[in-house]
Amino acid sequence: MNKLIKAAIVVIASSSIYQPALAAEQSDKATPGQLVGVETAKQQEVSPSIWLPGNVVSRANTPISAEQTGQLLWLEEIGSQVEQGQVIAKIDNRSLKLQLNRQRAQVKQQQAEVAYLTKQKKRMSALNQTNNTALSELERIEKDLAVAQNEVTALTMLVEQTKLDIEKSTIKAPFAGNISQRFANLGELVSPGRPLLQLVDTKHLDIRIAAPLSIAPYLKSANKVLMKSEDRLIELPIRTWSQAGEQNSRTFDVRLAADNLPLLTGSAVTVALPKQRPTQATLVPRDALVLREQDIYVLTVDQQEQAQKVSVLVGQGVGDWVAVSGNVNPGDTVIVRGAERLQAGQKVRIDKTLVAKLN
């Protein structure tokens, strides 16, 4: 009897051990891996790069100054987006308008003098032909007429100058941009050269990098390099660079074209610039990179079809691919679609229809 009881206990114990394991196995089968798209890492010749800090700057960041003396009547608000030619400030021009009216009256007065002397010259010329007047009198009238005509020309130029001054009392934006600062207040008496507003072009942007002089031989205009801003990786062309370096820092100015990107001037970014001759490197699709504030990594698929996290350093971009250094080798399977939602060690299912071939 004791033997039967012991056998029953063994059976029950075995069953209690086996059932959780069976349940776990069934659970694994019931929960399929996450569907992902993959590509194969490859080897290709690229230029090794160095990551350098950069700043977003505007190509046109200009203080707009007054060109006339007068009381400031109106000023555009900070943060306003303005178009080229749009009025952004107004200065009191009433004294200029009075000056213009006075000058116009002087022009008319001199024009009347020219008309009178022209008639006098005509009469004196007729009398001189019959020897009824002295030649010197005719010459005096001709001289007075020339002086009066020149005076009309000079006064007409003063009228045009005053009209230009009146036009400049209404200040217009020289280019489209955003008002970032105000340097004057309404009611102030401003004079020529006094800054009123800061106008920043928010469309035509550059990424400015202080690069070491040693990389200068490897830069080429229009070549595209990688720029990292927060969790974005963008390929931008080299627009220009300075041909003169700073003696103290041993650096020179490099500019990338960043037109129409949603970046704020003054923002900090990092940029990968070529630093050596081209060498062989491991490339992965750009979409395989998972960007975090403090880390950049890819997820590879191991033989057990599990996702494995591999931190990488990003190098030069080549079209839709990018060079990486880290524990990634040519031929490794990297996840291109679905990596954002995966955790290291998580089961995956590969569906190659999710990825268009990038080769």
Secondary structure, DSSP 8 states (H G I E B T S, - for coil): -HHHHHHHHHHHHHHHHHHHHHHHHHHHHHS--EEEEEEE-EEEEE--EEEEEEEEEES-EEEEE--S-EEEEEE--TT-EE-TT-EEEEE--HHHHHHHHHHHHHHHHHHHHHHHHHHHHHHHHHHHHTT-S-HHHHHHHHHHHHHHHHHHHHHHHHHHHHHHHHHHTEEE-SSSEEEEEE---TT-EE-TT-EEEEEE-SSSEEEEEEEEGGGGGG--TT-EEEEEETTEEEEEEEEEE-SS-BTTTTEEEEEEE-TT-S--TT-EEEEEEE-SS-EEEEEEEGGG-EE-SS-EEEEEE-TTSBEEEEEEEEEEEETTEEEEEES--TT-EEEEESGGG--TT-BEEE-GGGS----
